[in-house]
Amino acid sequence: MNENSWLDTSLYPDTNPPERLETLAEQVDFIARLCSAWDFGILPHLETVREVRTPAWTPAVEACRLLTSPAYHLLRRWHGLPPLPYLGKTIPEIQNDPCLEQV
């Protein structure tokens, strides 16, 4: 099994996908692509989730600052990073839903 088999190359429709992510900038770009796709309902592969939840990804998650992304805020929580303000759209129909906390 390839050591980078977790790297979802489908997140790179605009460019040739990298074979590995070696720099912080490449990792931040991957986090932004992953979260953006996830926010649009494209669920990540389990292997990808397992990889980005490892402590090695904490600096990239911290640096990304994709404050409009619900998926990004979840990644911050998984990494034990302090919460940041959510700047995304709040859907009025669910804002006062008592079950929202359980989602």
N, C-alpha and C positions, 0 to 999 in steps of 0.2 A: 504494500500500500504506500502510495506517495505521501511523504511527510506533510505536504501542503494540499492534501485532498479535500480539506475543509474549505479551501479558498473557492468561493462561488464565483466562477468566471462570468456567469450570466449578468452580474452586476456591472459589467463593462461593455454595454452595447455601443458606446461611442468611441471606443478605442480598443487596441489589442490588450487583452487582460495580462496582468503581470504573472510571472511564474511564482514569485514570492514577494512578500512585503518586507523590505529591509529597513526602511527609514520611518521615522515618526510621521512624516508627511504622507507617505504611502498608506500607513495604517489609519491615519485620520481620514484620508480620502475613502478608504474602504469602509470605515465606520459610518461616514456620511452616506455612502451609497447603500449600505446595508439598511440603515435606519429609514432612509427615504423609501426604499422598496417595501420595507415592512409596513410603514405607515400607509402605503397604498394597497395593502392586503397581500403582498407577495411574501409569504412566510419563508424565513431562512431555513436552510438545511440544519438538522440536529447537530451535525459535526461542526458547522459554522458557529452555532450558538455556543456549543461547548468550548470552542477555541476562544471566542471573544470574551467569554466569561473568566478566562484564566487571568491571574494577576499580571501577567506580562502585558496585557492590553490596557491596564489602568491608565498609564500616561496618555495613550491615544484617546481613550474615552474622555478623560479630563480635558484634553486639548481641543476636541472636536467642537464643542459648544453649539450643537444643533438644537437650540432652545425651542424651536417650533415643532419638534418631533416627539410624539409620545414614546416611540421606541427608544429614542436617545435617553429620555428620562428614566426609562426602565433599566437601560444599561448602566446608568449612573448609580441607581439603587443597587443593582447586582454587584457593583464594584465597591460599594460602601462609601461612595463619594457624597459630599454634602449636596442637598437638593439645591437646584437653581430655579429661577422663575420660569414657568412655562409660558411661552409667548405665542403659542399656536391658537388655532380657532377653537372656541368653546361652543359646542352645539347646544343651543337653548333648550331643545326638547329633552335632553338628558341631564342637563346641569343640576336639576333638583331631584333626579331619580334616586330614591333611597337605596337602590341596588347597585348604584355606580361604584361604591366603595368595594364591592365584591368582585368587580370585573378585573 
